[in-house]
Amino acid sequence: MTSVLAVYVGESMKANLEVAIERGVWGCPVPQQMQLRAGDFVMFGGGVPGGPRQTGNRPTAADGSELDVDRSWFSRSAGFIVLGHVTSTWFEDDAPIWDSPDRFTHRFTFDLIERFENVLLEPNVNLSAEGSRALRRSGLVKQQGGLQCQGFGEGGLHLVSGGAVTDDADLVDPAEFQGDLEVPGTRAARAEQAELRRRLLARDGRCALCARTLPDELLVAAHIKKRSECTDDEKRDLDNVAMLACKLGCDAFFEYGYFLVGENGSVVINKKSDPASRYESLLADVVGRQCLAHTPESEPYFSWHRKAHG
């Protein structure tokens, strides 16, 4: 049975979650005992009034007595739920990703499936009782990896009307992507992301920056030009707007502009980035290599990256 990792995200961690979604990796500060494997799911949730400890005013029953903690929790809604498809087991990596003194070195990778807003926590409406309760309990433990539960209702992961999410969610035929980029309503999923990743993996399977051949779960579909800055046409330019970058450092170093790809396709250290000079020894194996993703068609996106970090 597929397992689901539930992670309650407090207000102080919401920015980290957005980075995690952008980069496709989540991390914890301490080792986790729970098992996790590719094919499982992760559910991030937060924005519950009163938080997981349910401090403050609790709902009352008809006789005026306070409801117990679970019933209080079940009577509320989560401001957001983010569902992801796990693509790796736990691994250790200290490459800088989050703007935090803690590196969150115990990590796993995932692909975004969907985002939801205002999700009822009442059992068997959007979540099973087990799934809803696991989300609350994950916010009560010190380890930020959350808890595992087995599914969210009959037949799969029922989060909204529309049925279960399966292992084939979001996959489309490898033709030009013409679907909606942002799904309207209460969800805003990167609808093209699964096809983008699949297409890049089928093309080469190597990190475009260090040229290492690595397991799929250690490679991310990294936008060369920041996706939020792309036009809809650029987002649909799946053959050129992104590249495979490894999660062993290349993805983070490129994302933050520690190194750039020049007009000739060569990887160079960003002399205007002070952190780059401090990590020069780590960048040495990559600098001078020819970026595998650099072509005349992708150069405009690399040009944007150089200007953004120059």
N, C-alpha and C positions, 0 to 999 in steps of 0.2 A: 504493500500500500504506500502511495506517495505521502511523504511527510510535509508538513507546513511549519515553517519557523515563524513564530509570532514575535514582533519587536515593537514595543511601545516607544514612540519618539516624543520626548518632551520638548517644550518650547526652545530650550537651549540647544537642542540637537537638530532642529529643523533645517538650519543652513547646511549642516553636515549631510543630511538626507538628500538635499538637492544636489550636492556635489556627488554623492554616491550614485544617484540616478544618472547624472551626466556621465560619470566614469564607469558605471556598471560594476562597482565594488563596494562592499560594506565591511567595516572593520570593528573590532572590539579591543579594548585595552588589555584584556587578560585572556588566557587560553579558555576555550569552551569545551565542555565535556560532551555535549550533545553531538550526535552523528548528523552529518549533512552530506549530500551527494548531488551530483548533477541530475537534474530531472525532478528534484524536489521544488517546493515553492517557498517564497518568503513573503510575509505580509507585514508591512509597516503601517502603524496607525497612530493617531494622536489627535489633539484638539478636543479632548473630552472634557466638558465642564467639571471642575472638581478634581480632574486627574485620576490616575489609577487608585490612589488612596482614598478617594471620595471624601475629602475633607469639605467642610462647609455644610450647607443645608442639604439634607437628604430628603427624597420624597417620602411622604407618609401614607400609610394605609388608611382604609376607610375609618378605622377606629381611632385614628390619630397617632398610632405608634409608628416609629421609624422603621423603614424597610431595612432588611439586612443588606450587607455590602454588595453581594451579587445582584440582588433585586434592584438596588439603587443603580448599579452599573448598567444593568439591562434596560433600565428606563431611559437611558441617555443615548446620545448619538456621537459618533466620532466625526470630528471636523473633516478628517481625510483618512483614506485608506489607500495604500500603494501596494499593488500586487506585482511580484517579480518571479521570474523563472530562474531557479538556481542553476548555474552552469559549472560549478566546481565544488570540490571538497574544501575544508578549511586549509589555509596555507599561511605561512608567515612571510611578511614583506614589510620593510620599513621605509620604502620610497615615500616621499612626502605627497600627500593627497589633500588632506584637510588643513585649513588654517587654524591649527590647534597645537598647543604644546605636546599633546598626546598624539602619537603616530597611529594608534589603533592598528597595531601590527598583525593581529590575528584576523584574517580576512577570508571572504569568499566572493566569488563573482556572480553576477546575476544580470538578466535582461529584463527591462521594464515590460510588463504586460499592459497594465491599465492603472489609472488613477481615478479615485472616486471621492466624492464630497458628500458630507452629511449622511453618513451610513448609520442606520439604526443598529444598536447593539442588542436589541431584543432577540432572544434565541429563535432560530428558524425563520427569521424574516430575511435578513441579509447574511447572517452568520449562524452557524450552529452554536449551541450553548458552549460546547467545548472550545470552539474557535474564539468566541467572544471572551470567555473566561481566560483563555491563554493570553490574549492581548493584554488584559488587565494585569495578570500576574507577572508578565514580562516587565511591566513598569515598576514592580515592587522589589525585584531582585537587583543586586549590585552589578551582576554581569549583564552587559548590554546586549548579549546575543539573543535574549528572549527565551521562549520555551517552544517545544515541539508539540504538535497535536496532529492527529491523524484525520485530515480532511475537514471540510466545512459543511457537511450536510450530505444528503443522499446524492450519489452520482458524481460528485466532484466538488469544485470550489465555487459555491454559490455566493456571490457577492452582490449581484444586482440581477434584475430580471433579464433573462436571456440565457440562463442555464449555466452549465459547467464550463470551466476552462480546461482544455485538454493540452496534451504535450504538443499538439500541432497548432496551438493558438498563434494567430498573426502571420502564419507562413503563407506566402502567395507564390504563384508560378514565377520563374525567373525571367519575366518579361519586364518591359518598362513599367515602373510603378505609377499607376494612375489613380489610386485610391485617395480618400481624404487623409490629409496630413494630421489634422487635429479633429478628434471625434467630438461633436457638440454635446451639450447637456452636462451631466455631472462628471464626465470623465474627459481627460485630455491626454490621450496616449500618443506616443510616437509611432504612428501606425506603420511607417516605412522602415523602422529600425530593424525588425527581424529579417526583412528581405535584404537590407543593406549588409548586415552581418553575414548572412548566408552567402551572398554574392561575393564578398571579399574573401571569405574562407575558401570558396570554391576556386577562386582565381589563383591563389598562391599558397596561403597557409603560413607565410612567414611575416615576422614583424618588418614593416616597411623601413624602419629606421636602423635597427641593429642587424637585420637579415637573419636572425635566429629562427629556426624551425621549432615551434613549441606546441604543446597541446592546445586545442581550441579554447579551453577554459582560461588560458593565460593570455589570450589575444582579444582585444577589444576593437570594435568598429569606432575609430576615433575621427571625429569631424576635423578636417583641416581648418576650415573656417568655422568659427563657433556657430552651432546650429541656430541659436537664438538670433544671430545676425544675418542668417541666410534668408533669401526670398523663397517663396514656395517653389519656384522653378529650380533654384539651387538645391533645395532639399530633395527634389526629385532627380537630381543629377547624380544618381547612385554610383555611377562608374568613376566619378572624379572628385566628389566633394569630401570623401573620407578615405581612410587607409587603415590597415591593420597596424596596431601598436601594442607592444607587449606590456603586461602589468608588472614587469620586473624593473621598471624605471622609465622606459622610453615614453610611455603614454603620459606620465606625470610631467616629465621634463619638457616634453613638447607642449603640453597643455599650458604650462606656466611660462613658456617662452624662454626656458633656460638654454635651449638650442633651437636654431632655425634651419630652414631649408632654403638655400640660395637659388638664384635664378637658373643656375646651371645644374641644380638638383643635388648639390653637395650639402651635407649636414655640417653646420658651423656653430660654434659657441656664440651666444648672444653677448657681445661685449658690454652692452648697456644694462645687462641684468647682473646686479651685484651677487645674488645667490649663485649664479652660474659659476662665478670664479671660485666659490667655496666648494663646489662639487665637481671641479674640473677633472679630478682623477677618475670620478665615476663616469664622466662623459667621454673620456679619452677613447674608449673602444668604439664609440659611435661617430665621433667627429671625423670628418673627412670621407665617410662612406657616401655612396650614391644612394639617395632615397629611392626605394623601389617604386614608390607611388608617384614620383614626379614625372609628369608628361606635359606637353604643351597645353593639353586640356585642363590639367589640374593646377598649372602654374598660377592662374588668377587667384585660387584659394590659398596657395602658399604665399603669394604676394600679400594678401590680406593679413595673414598670420604675421609676416615680417613687419608690416606697418603697425599692427596692433601691439606688438611687443618691442618695436624699435625705438 
